[in-house]
């Protein structure tokens, strides 16, 4: 039996003016796809896996139409060449926004369905911060989403989706998908599964899987920084019993709705100056401060220097800021060389609205992996050490620092562009603070521009009633 594998994976803030291009994506094809650690679980007796194309990018602004169409065309060309197929597995995210297009995943998956035909089962794995639509649901037979945020079950989720597909092919028992929309949009920083009430809701999902007729139960938080009609939370259930799946979806949806007023930030959170006051008085270290509104893993631009300016104004000693995306500044550092002191404008290189800082900086370290777009520079400005990156990227793993000769545990204050901290940084935070900063993924959700969302939706609207009404995919209604 032959299963084709591919997909496209990123999330896009519609509030960002910085379009993503082809070069922003890591693209896997052919043997590179099957050999990647991300996909090396694809191994089952009697199954031939056919690699197509998988494109993945650090979250950001909308994807340019040209980039999306190029990826889609190549994916479909490879899919057509792979026919006949017994199954298709798509590793998706769910929150792509493409310029001039609503519901890019719906477009992608519908195009794939047209190629493989009605008899080929399609399975998809999603990030729980994805947005779904009836168009997407109608094309799928199998759906599974992450159950943790921070995401520590990515591989497990992919295995769940793929395993259900393999079992479908082996038994001939075709499952289906039911879903229930929830008019509720909250940021990931308020819905971490490490904090209540999300923790209990998500721990309650696996028991649904054990119920007769249910294969996989999911709650999608959705992606709040996409001002588009499909942006919504929802419950999604894969099953073999229609009535059981519908009922489970409605129970999960109602649980989430009932908890809507109880969600809040996990770490100590507040305006930047208040968080810096707390950090200044802390007797423990490292204090880790999250610059939440410029978080590249949430769709932030990553080029704002608000926190840097605040640290300089306080003459802060012993801070590490990782990092700020600024390719011109990185190139200037490389031209000057290690040990040089130069005038730099840091920040605002991508988004004209981003705050920048004019500084005199000493080049402490240069990192060149061979590609100009991947260069990094470490500079010192007074008592603040700053990591500059030529390409938009997070600094969420300890190895990100080690590569640059930096030890985050030795710092009095570590500033990262993040929301909730990554699984590697959270354990060393002493304490963990989150600043409500400015940017294209800011936490002032109720006041985000909302021109195209389906309304009413909490917290943009509060005075309305809701009762879940689950529906089946079109394929399961047939």
Buried (B, 14 or more C-beta within 10 A) or exposed (E): EBBBBBBBBBBBBBBBBBBBBBEBBEBBBEEEBBEBEBBEEBEBEEBEBBBBBBBBBBBBBBBBBEBBBBBBEBBBEBBEEBEEBBBBBBBBBBBBBBBEBBBBBBBBBBBBBEBBEEEBBBBBBBBBBBBBBBBBBBBBBBBBBBBBBBBBBBBBBBBBBBBBBBBBBEEEEBBBBBBBBBBBBBBBBBBBBBBBBBBEBBEBBEEBBEBEBBBBBBBBBBBBBBBBBBBBBBBBBBBBBBEBBBBBBBBBBBBBBEBBEEBEBBBEBBEBEBBBEBBEEBEEBBBBBBBBBBBBBBBBBBBBBBBBBBBBEBEBEBBBBBBBBBBBBBBBBBEBEEEEEBEBBBBBBBBEEBBBBEBEBBBBBBBEEEEEEBBBBBBBBBBBBBBBBBBBBBBBEBEBBEEBEBEBEEBBBBBBBBBBBBBBBBEBBEBBBBBBBBBBBBBEBEEBEBEBBEEEBBBBEEEEEBEBEBBBBBBBEE
